[in-house]
Amino acid sequence: MGAQHDDLHDAADPHGRALRLGIGGPVGSGKTALVAALCRSLGPSLRLGVVTNDIYTTEDADFLRRAGVIDPERILAVQTGCCPHTAIRDDIAANLDAVETLQERFGPLDLVIVESGGDNLTATFSRGLADRQIFVLDVSGGDKVPRKGGPGVTSADLLVVNKTDLAPMVGADLTVMSRDAAAVRDGRPVLFTSIREDKGAHAVAEWVTHMVGAWQHEHGEPHHHAAQAPAS
C-alpha cells in the first residue's frame, strides 16, 4: 500500500522562483474558501498566481474569479480527468504547465497556490510540484478524523481544521481534535479556523507569509524569465 504514496518526481530547482504552495483536503473541507481568503490577505503584499484542479469542470476557478480576490487572469484551471491525487502526485505535468504559464505571463511571482481537487486523507503533493503543503479538514466529519491519520493529515507542513463554528452543531470536540492532531503530526503545526467568520484566514495567511519570507531568504528573490513572444 505504501508504494502508491511514493514521490516519482524530484523537487524543482528552487533558485530565484516563487514558492509553490499545495492545498489539499477532502471534498467540502473549505480548500477553495481558504485560497480565496489567502488571496484577500496576501494579494496586497505578494505577487500571486493560482492553479485550481477539478476533475471535469472549472468550478473552483470560476468561483475565485467571481469572488474578485485577485486578477482573474492570474487564476488558471486544470481539468484533471482523473483522481485528484494523480494530478498532484503522480502525473503532475498539467499542473506544472499551468504554474509555468503563470510565471511566464506575470512573473516574477512570490507565491503560486495550487489547489487540489477534493480527495481523501492519503492525498499529498509531489515535491516536484509543491514546495510546501497545507491539508484542510473540517469539523463536520467528527472529531475522530485527525486520529485516523493518513499522509495528508500527518505529513502536510500545516494542518488546517476549518469550520470550527459548526463544532457545537455536529458534536465535535475541538480539544479532542487538537490533541489527536498533535499526536499524529510529530510537532508540525495545526491551526483551527472558521473562514466563514474570518474571511482573511489571518492565522493561516501569517504562516504562509513566513514561509514565503523564509523561501526567499534561502533561495533568492524571484526573477524574470524570458517569456516567449505570443504566436501571431
N, C-alpha and C positions, 0 to 999 in steps of 0.2 A: 504493500500500500504506500510506503514511504516514497517509492521511486517516482510516483506521479507528481510529487512536490519538488523534485529536483529542478534547479535553475539551469536551463540549457544555454544561457547566454552570458557572456562576460559583461561586466559593467562597462558602460561607455566612458570614453575619455572625459574626465571631469573638467579639464583645464579651460578656463575662460568661457564657460557656458552657464546657462540658467540651471538652478536646482529643479529637478523633476520630482514632483510630489504625487504619489499614487493614493487615491482614496477609494477604499473598497468596503464591502459590507453587504448584509442581506437586503433583499428587496424591501423597500419601505422604511429602512432604518434612518433615512434622512441624509443620504450622501449628497444629492443634488442641492438640498437646502443648505448643507454645510458649504458646498462650493460657492453658492450664491452669497452666503454670509462672509466667507473669506474674501470674495471679490469686493464686497461692500467695505470691509475693514481695511483691506490691503491695497485696493486699487489706487487710492490717492498717493501712496508712497512707493509702490512697487510696480514694475513693468510686467504685466501678467499676460498669460495665454492659457486657454482651457481646451482640453480634449475630453469629450464625453463618449461613452460606449453604450450602445443599445443593440439588441440582437437584430431587430428588423426595422426599427424606426429611428427618428432623430428627436424623440420626445424630450429627452433631458436637455439637449442643446437648445431646442425651441423654447423650453421653459426659461432657461437662463437668458436667452435673447429677449424674451418678452419682459423679463424682470428688469432689464436695463442695468444690470450690475456692472458690466463693462461694455466696451465697444463690441457690438455683435460680431464683427468680422474677426475678432480675436477668439471666437469660440468655434471649434471645429468638431463635427460629429463623425464618429466611426460606427458603421453598422457591421457588427462582428459576424453575423450569420452563424454563430456557433456559441457554445457555452462561454459565459463571460470570462472565466479564468483562462481559457485557451488563449484569448486575445491579449491578456495582460501578462501571461507567464510563459506560454509555450510557443505560440506563433505571434510575435509582437510586431511584425513588420508594418501592419496598417497603422498601429499607434505610433510607431517610430516615424513613419512618413508624415503623420499629422503633426507631431512635435517639430519635425524639421521644417515643415511648411510654415508653421507659426514663426519659427526662428528666422527663416528667410524673409518673410513678409514684414515682420515687426521688430526684429532683433535690433539691438541686444535686448533680451528679456532677463528679468531677475528670477522669475518663477513660472514654471509651466505645471498646471494641475491636470492630472489625468484621472478622470472618474471612471471606475469600472462599472459595468452593468451589475445588477443585483445578483449576488452569489451566496454561497454557503460559508460556513466557518473555516473551510480549508483554503479559501481564496487568498492568494498572495501575488504580489507583483514580482516579475523578474527584475533583478538589479540591472539588467540591460536596458530596462525601460524607466524604472523609478529609483531615485536615489534615497528617498525616504517614503515611508508608508504610514497612512492613517487607516485604521479599521474602525468602522462605525457600527455600534449596536444600538438598539433602543429597548426601553423597558417593557414594551408590550409582549415580548416573548417570555417574560417572567424573570425573576431574579436568579434562576438556575443557569441562565445562558453563559455567563462568564466562566463558571467552573467546568463547563463542558469542554472548554479549551478549543483546540483546533489551531492550525498555523496562523490563520488571520488574527485570532484573538491573542495568541501567546507571543508572536514574533513581530507584530507591527511596531514601528517606532513609537506610535502613540495610539492608545485605545480611547475612543470617544464613546461614552454612553449617553445617548440622546433621549429626548422626550421625558426628562425627569418630571415634568409637570403631570404626566399621566400615571406616575407610580401609585398614588392612592387609589386610582380608579381600577387598576389591574392587579392590585395587591402585591406589588413588587417592593421589596425592602432594599433601599439603596445602600444601606450599611452592609447588608449581605453581599450585594453586588460588588461593592468596593473591596470588601475583604477577600472575596473569591478571585476577583481580577488580580489583586496584588499577589495572591498565592500562586497564580499560574504564569505571571509575567516577569518574574525574576528581576524586579526593580524597575522595569520600564514604566513610563508614566501613563496614568489613566486620568481622564478629565470627564466630569459629568456636566451636562449642559441641557438646556431646553432652547433650541434655536427658535422655536415659536415665541419665546419670551425675550430672547437675546438675539436680535436679528443680525448682529455682527459676530456672534460666536467669539467674543473677545478673548476668552482664555485660550481657545484654540488658535486664534489669529496671533496672539502673543508668542505661542510656541512656534508657529510657522515662521514668524519674523526672526526669532532666534536662530532657527535652522538655516534660513537664507543668509543671515549675517555670518554665521559660522562657516557656511559653504563658501561664501565669497572671500572670507579671510583666508581659508585654506587653499582655495583653487583660483583665486583672482576674480576680478570683476568681469562680467560677460562683455564680450567684444563683438564687433560687427563681423559677419562673414559675407563674402561677396555673393550677392544674390544674382541668379540668372536673369537675363532680360526676358520679359514676357514674350510669349510666342506671338508672332504677327498674324 
